[in-house]
Amino acid sequence: MATSSPILDVRGLTVDLPPWADRPQAVSDVSLTLARDEILCVVGESGSGKSVMARAVMRLLPQPHLRASAGSILLDGEDVLRLSDARMRELRGRRVSMIFQEPMTALNPVKTIGAQIEEVLALHTTLRKRERVQRIVEMLAAVRLPNAAHLVDAYPHQLSGGQRQRAMIAMALILEPALVIADEPTTALDVTTQKGILALFREIQRARHIGVLFITHDFGVVADIADRVAVMQHGRVVEIGTREAVLNAPAHPYTQALIAAVPSLEPHARRIAPDAPVVLRVERLEKTYHSGGGFGRGRRVVPAVRSVDLAIRHGETLGVVGESGSGKSTLARCIVRLVDAERGAVLMSGVDLMRLSRRELRKHRRQIQTVFQDPYGSLDPRSRIGRLIAEGPIVHGVPEAEAMSRAYALLELVGLDRRSADRFPHEFSGGQRQRIGIARALALEPAVLIADEPVSALDVSVQAQVLRLLADIRDRLKLSMLFITHDLRVAAQVCDTIAVMRAGEIVEYGAVGDIFASPSHPYTRELFGAVPGRHWRHPTRAESHSPVNPT
Amino acid sequence: MSAFLRRFMRNQAAFAGLLVLLAIVAVAIAGPSLFLHAGPFELAGPPFSPPFGRYPLGTDMLGRNELAGLVYGARTSLLIGLAATLFATLLGVVTGGLAGYYGGALDHALMRVTEMFQTIPSFLFAILVVAILSPSIRTVILAIAIVSWPPMARLVRGEFRSLRNREFVQACIAMGMSDTRVILLHVLPNCVSSIIVTGSLLVATAILTESALSFLGLSDPNVMSWGFMVGAARDFLQRAWWLCAIPGVAILVTVLAINLVGDGLNDALNPRLRH
């Protein structure tokens, strides 16, 4: 693949962490090369050191805590670690540029897109104003931004997430650098948007012969875009090789475990007796948000949930799938009445939760419990774990001693030591906290469990464990579940029935096997078509090693 | 608790402030017993005795013991500072808490009231309240509390609003807890540190306001106070400047010490500044 000398040659790079960190080095003895015309994906879980490594190449390590202590980073033959600051500034933008995860924070909100890109040109070139603007318009058109001539004058908040990321890419490429570092550039985007951005990346990289160091945690993205793959764990590169080799025949046990943890797209439905009683029925639920308003401005009306009907039978898991802003979380919050819907009914064992007074509602709340998304925000930081789990039953009149013993049993049920009952939430990892969240929800012995993106904040290996735990508990306790997710892979593994939401409406509703086999609504098809790595089959699961997506 | 102390001690200025403040409190508590029956208004000797003579800090224009005035004044300042702050904090936490937790129309109404109080220049407002209600310790405390609660209310409202939407509070509501329980057991404990920090700085402001009021003679005439001492001695500034300077320095040192302690509390309690 690499014919000439590599554009990037990292040799024995070591980055020290400050003394109070949990390990001595963020990056330990990392060596890798990147050819002038390839995409190298660096994959790893959070804390693997992949972002630190990428930042070291730009010499953007957070000062003064992180310091490269050994090794060299040869950028086109020059050692980045030993260059003067002035030379480094020359190289940044011109020879190497960076694309960040969140374009909303990486772009300056008070300057127009055009002005921000122009600044790069003004710093590094001698072009005149008119030439600069012309170059910017060409670049914006090259990243497929519609109406490029007008976008020059737009502010970042006036663009959608995908458009902002395209503008970031235009900014990174305007000086035609030889190396682009992309740090999770599509992680903050919806899958359908991500698909377009990845295709654009591939196309521009091929056309302009750029070396791309692409940091990601998503093996689906790797399967779609990489030429070669480096897998990082605890600051070390444990495996590096071509896409086919790493994805289809991983050699290192860690890589094998990571790939095995990626949920498969094959639906994994169980049989639900068709005559099982319906435990939760939602009828024509409607919720509209009003925002803005005030002096001289009209109120914006955003319908979040539009006439939604659904039913969950005993033991069934209904998946609500959709992109951000589709109203799926609002739907969950309306059902548990954390948000009051305007119209509709939420029926549980004949009682309409929407009609209950606040006092009556409090008694009924125990029947529906929620597992929240954010493992860091969903537990009271000042409450001990045991107390946190027992509090629900105590509020509902269970004697304290009995509630505490129930909490101990639940801790063991979710795979935690009962001695952890005396500890505080911050002493636990993200996955453990999510287990605690599940134990808290189960403490009230609910009939329906609502899981609002319970695994999207977790690393893939932890995600697999939590999903297994949820499925196991659900089967053991015969729970009915409403499972909200944006990730079709996760939905395929957990759900029996799927409701696809878009702009507050359910556009398709049916058994998981049917929808995955033949999605009928155009939006569902678009959603399925955008799942990263959909042509890639796990080596551990698929019988034949089908070739990776051959684009 | 030891971790909290360690973080607090790391800020040396705050630690120094704490020592000074403790000394002032000790003097305020123990001081009067040193003077036995002699109150601060008692005539002790010839007027205008300079300091470091028979009387450590001299006597004032009427021959009252300046040191006795300083010690009794410390009591007044600390008492009024603490009481006014407690009252203002209570008012601010209740108003801000209700507005922040419930939002909507209640929030609107309470915040408009808060803003109304904020639009009136606070010192003039305090003068007005004391003047109407006739000066006494109680009215001074009331006046200071009335002018200093709005910032506390706004702070607590902001904290409550953001905590209200945090998932752990939503989880509590979804478990069927009553509002009172959620507020007292889960929301309030999570903003206690901000309240303590702001409260500690309010004490300093309250002491300044009290001094200013008594400087103008708008304080309890039966109680000695630093501001009153400065105010009474200002006519004799050229003849006996120390009569103004001594209580003035006392105010300065106390307020500075409280501010330093407040900063230290902020460093120690603010989770965002911890490693």
Interface residues (C-beta under 8 A of the other chain):
Chain A: W20 R333 V336 L338 L361 R362 K363 H364 R365 R366 I368 Q369 T370 F372 Q373 D374 G377 S378 L379 D380 P381 R382 S383 E391 G392 V395 H396 G437 R440 L444
Chain B: R166 E167 F168 V169 Q170 A171 C172 I173 A174 M175 G176 M177 S178 R181 H186 P189 N190 H275
